C-alpha cells in the first residue's frame, strides 16, 4: 500500500522536506510499530494520543533526530509542539536547519 | 470510613475549592462530585453491582479519576490497567478479573476490540476522550465493535443524568484489584479492601503532613499505586491535584509547576534523572515546592544531593513500599544526611520486623526477609491461593495474617531499613516490577527462538534495564532491534529489553537451571 499523501498544507517545493517525514515515519514503523502500517501514522497523528510513543520513546526519537539531522535539541525545544506528530517534527527539523 | 467517603466529606467541606487541574481545565470538588454521581448512575443502569469489577484502562485525566470514584460509589471494585498494556496481556487481565464494565481511552479502543472476546464478561465499555482518533483512524465505529459489549461515550453516559442508588458497603469489602508482576510470569491481582487502602492512605498522609492548601503535581500513571494514591490522598485532604498525562515532556511539567506554584512533587528516580539532566532547571522558580517524595526505587546518593542543593526549601522523603500493602517505610528528611542509603523506618500504625528462612523474628542488626503487620496488608492475590500462601502467613494473633514481602533488608540498631536484595529474580525497571518469566514467554513466542533468558542489569536512567539473552534455532537470524520491536508490540515499554545478546548456549547450574548470575 502506498504511503498516504500529505494532507492540508501545500506541499513544500524541496524534495528534502518530504523525506523528513518519510524518514521519521520509517523510523517509527521500524522501531515502535510491530506489524503496523504506514497509514497508522498520518501526518497529524499525535504520537502520544495514539500510544505510539511514551516518555522513553520520545527520548529515543530525540536521539534519532539529533543523529540523523545533525543538530542538538535544546531543553526548551522538547515540547509536544515540536515533536508530537510527523508534521510538527518536519516543521521543527526545517526550523533547526534554517537557523544560523 | 470507606475510601470514597473521604471525597464525599471534602465535597461537603470545600465544595468550591479546586480539586483537579488537567491541562488548562479545572474542576471544583462539587463538580467532581456531580460527575461521579452521574457516572455511577450510568454504571448502575448498566447493571454494575456490589463486588463486581470495573476496569479502568485509560490515560491520566478527569475521566479516569471520575471512573475510579464512580466504581466505588457502586460498591464495585476498580481495577486500573496501565495504558501501555498490549492486547495479549489485556485479554489475560479481563479473563482473570472478569470485569463487567470498563472505562477506556478512545485512543486504546483498537487494543480493547482486539483483546475482548465476543460475549465475554464485559457488558459495557465507557469510552473517554473521544476527540483523539485511535491509531488507524477510521477503524470500526465503537458500537460495531464486540458482540455482547455495549460501547458508550463518557459524555453520553453522563448526559443520561440521574443519581446513583445507595449501595451497602463495609470496609471489609474490596475496593480495588491492583495488578503486579509475579515471578511465575502471570500478573497477580492484589486484592485490597477499603480498610487496607484507607489505612495506608491515612498513615502516608500523616507523616507527609499534607494540607488542604497543597498543590500536588502528579505525572505518575494512576494505574500505578504511587500515582493513584496522589489522587486518593489529595482528595481526602481537600488539596488540588495537577494531573499530567505523562512525564514525556519534562520542560512542560516544570513550566506548570512554576505557574501553578506546586507544593508537592512525587517522583521516581527516572523522572528525577530526567529533571536533573535539564540544563535549564535552575532557571525555573520552584520556591513554592515544599515536599518532594521518591518511591518505587532507591534514589542514587548523587541525585539526593543534587535535589537538596537545587531545592533547599523542600523536604525530601525517600520511601519504600509494595503493591501488597502500599507503603512500608519512609526516611524522615532530617535523617537523609546521616543515612542516605536507608529507606527509613516503619510508618505509623504498622509493625515491621525481619525474619529468617524459618520465619523466626531476628533482632536489630540482622539481615532477613521483611515482614509486615497491619490493616493495610492485602487480602491476597485474586484467584491465586498458592501465591497468596507464599506471601500471607499466620501472624502473632489468632486468625491474623502478616505479609512476607520477599524483599531482603538489613535493619540497623535504631530500626532503620536498608534494602539488600529480592528473594526472587524480579527486575525493577523505571520503578515497576518486571517478571523475567513474562519477558521470556514473549521472547519465546517469536518464531525461531529456542531459548531465552531475561535479567536485570544496572542502568543510570531506569534503575535496572532488562537484558535479553537468546539462543536461536538453526537457520534463524534476527537483529537486536527486531527483538526489541517484537517485545514492544507485546508488552509495556518498561518491560521490553534494552539490551539483546545472542549466544549459542545458556549457562546452566548443576541442577540444570539457567544460571542467571553469569548472564548479567
Interface residues (C-beta under 8 A of the other chain):
Chain A: X30 X31 X32 X33 X34 X35 X36 X37 X39 X40 X42 X45 X46 X48 X49 X50 X51 X52 X53 X54 X55 X56 X57 X58 X59 X75 X76 X78 X79 X80 X83
Chain B: X83 X84 X107 X108 X111 X132 X133 X134 X135 X136 X137 X245 X246 X247 X248 X249 X250 X251 X252 X274 X278 X279 X280 X430 X481 X484 X485 X486 X488 X489 X490 X493 X494
